[in-house]
C-alpha cells in the first residue's frame, strides 16, 4: 500500500488522498516499496486497486490551529508553508533559447515563476518495510510478522530555510474518529518524543508502545522527500556543497536540481506577464536605441557583479550608477526598465526593487542578502541628508555599520553585492564634493535624453509595469546551464571588455576603477546578446559609457582640492608667519618659508582640515594621501603625514612650486638661511599653534 495525494485545485491543501494496494499480505511477508518505487518485482503482475479515504476531497481541510507543537521553532517563512503550491512552477530549461519563443510563458502568481513542472498526482515515497492496510492502518514488517502501528500517517512536504537551516513539514493523517484525512504543519520537533506526544494530543491515535516505532518511520519517510527551500534573500548563494543557486521568485539551479520559493518580504522579485509581451516591447521601442538598451543591460549587470567579486576581482563589489536630467528626460522609464528585469518596479511596497531616496539612512543601507538583483533609489532630490557620502560609501562597500541588539551585542550582518541605480535632476557628485572615493564609485550619466519621446516613454512604462521579473530568471538559467561553466564564460567576457575599454579610457588616477565598472556592464551586454539575441552594438555602448565617465576623470578630487587650497593660501597669505620675518600675524594659519626653487608652507593640522571642509573637501585623509604621492606634501617623520616643531604642535608641510609661487608676495623677495634650525622658534604671541592647541586634533596620522 502507498498513500498518494491528488491535487484538486490551486489550493495546496485541497487533495484527494488515496491508498494504493500492492496486493494482500501473504506468507512471504509484507511487500515493500522504497522512494515511491515498487521494490518487489513479483508485484508487477498484480492488480493495483485504489481505495479512497472514507471522506470526500472537500472534507480534507486545514484547521485554523493546525500547528502541532508550541516549540516556537518554526522557520521565519512560515506563511509560505501555508500557501506554497509546487504544481504551477515552470520549467525554463528549454533547448531553444530563442528570445521570441512563444512557448515560454510565465505565471503572474508570485510563487510560480521558476522551477519544474510537477504532476498533479503526488506520489509520496514509503520507507522500506512499511505499508498501509486497506483499513487505513500503518503496518510494519517485523521479522516474519506484521505489526500495526497506528492509523495512516505520512510526511508529504519538507521545507528548509536556506539561511538558518531550520526545517518544517506538512503531514497528512487519518483521523481515527471520523476517518477523515487531515493536514497539519509542524517543525522538526515532531521527530522527538515531545513532538510525538504533541501528535497524540492533536488527536492522532498512537499506542504508547508504538511511539518510538512511528517516530522512526516518520524520520525514515521524511528523508525520502525532496526539499523545498525557503528564503528571503535575492540573488546568488553558494550552498555548502559548492553548488551555485540563484534566489529569485523561485530557486534557480543548474538542471533545476533544487527547488524553493521566496517570501518577498525583503526583496520583491516576483514576476508578472510574459516574456513574449516584454520581447515585443523590446523589439518595437528599445532595440537600436543605445540608451534604452543600456537600461536593460544595467539591470542585468547586477547578475554578474557578485560573480566578478567572488571569482575575478574582489575590489569590484558594488556599482552605483546615477542618472540625472530634467523631469521630462525619461529617467523614470530608464529606472523602470532597470528594476523590472528582476522584479517589482512599482515602488508601492517597502520590498519593491524601486525605492526612494526619501527613506531613512537605515532603510537605504539595509541591503543585506541582495547579491545580484538591481536596486533603484529614485529621486535623489528627495534625500533628507545633507551629506550623502556615508551612504554612498556604505552602499559601495557592501556592508552597513555595525549595530547593537537589545543585549548590547553586535548584530550579525549580511553583506550585499549588486548594482544600484540612483536618479535625480541634479548630479550626485555635486553633493559629494571633496571625495575621490565617492567619485570613483559612481558612474554618472547626465545631459542625456533617455527616451526619444513622451509617447514612447509612456508605452514602455505601461508594458514594463505589467511584464516584470521575467528577464533575469531566464538570463540566470542560461548562465547556469552553459557548456563549460558560467564562471569561465563571465571571466572571458569581462577580460575582453576590460582590455577593450582601458585602451580608450582617458588617463587618470581613477581610470582603472572606472574601467572595471564599465567592463562589468559591457560584458553583460555581450552575454545578453548571446542569451536573448538582442543584437546590441557593444562598441556604441562602450563609447557612450566612456564619454560619460570621462567627465569624472578630467580632474581628480585631490588635484581639484590642491588648486582650491593653494588659491585659499594666496588669498589668506596675510595669516602666514614668514619664517625669519618680522610680520605679526593674527588668527595664525601657519608658517611660510622660501626654499628658492619652491615655497614650503607649514599649515596647522586643525586649520588645514577646517579650511578643506569649508571648501567642501571632507575626505581629507584621501586627499593628503594623494598629495603625498604627487609630491605636494613634505614629510619628515616616519609613518606620519604631519611634522612637528619644538612646541610639538602638528602641521602639514606643503610644497608650492611653479607659477603659483608668483602669487605669494610675502615670500617672493624673502631669503632665509638655516631653515631647519628655525622651525618652531617663534616665541611669545606668535608661538606656532597658539590659540589652536586646544582644538580637536586627529592623532591617528598613520592612516592619512
Secondary structure, DSSP 8 states (H G I E B T S, - for coil): -EEEEEE-SS-TT-EEEEEEE----BTTB---EETTEE--GGGGGS--EEEE-SS-GGG----TT-B--------TTHHHHHH--TTS------S---TT-TT----SSTT-SSS----SEEE----TTEEE-TTSEEEEEETTEEEEEEE-EEEEEEEEETTT--EEEEEEEE-TTT--EEEEEEEGGGGSHHHHHHHHHHT--B-GGGHHHHHHHHHHHHTTS-EEEEES-EEEEE-TTS-EEEESSBEEEGGG--EEEE--SS-----BS-HHHHHHHIIIIITT-HHHHHHHHHHHHHHHHHHIIIII-TT---EEEEEE--TTSSHHHHHHHHHHTTS--S--STTSSEEETTS-HHHHT--TTEES--EEEE-GGG---S--HHHHHHHHHT-----B-TTS-B--------EEEEEESS-GGGTTTT-HHHHTTEEEE-S--SSS-HHHHHHHHHHHHHSBS-HHHHHHHHHHT-TT-HHHHHHHHHHHHHHHHHTTS---TTHHHHHHHHHHHHHHHHHHHHHH-----HHHHHHHHHHHHHHHHSS-HHHHHHHHHHHHHHHTGGGEEETT-----SS--EEEEE-SSSEEEEEEHHHHHHHHHHTT---HHHHHHHHHHHT-EE--STT-S-EE-TT--EEEEEEE-GGGGGG-TTTTT---SSHHHHTT---GGG-TTTTTTTS-----GGG-
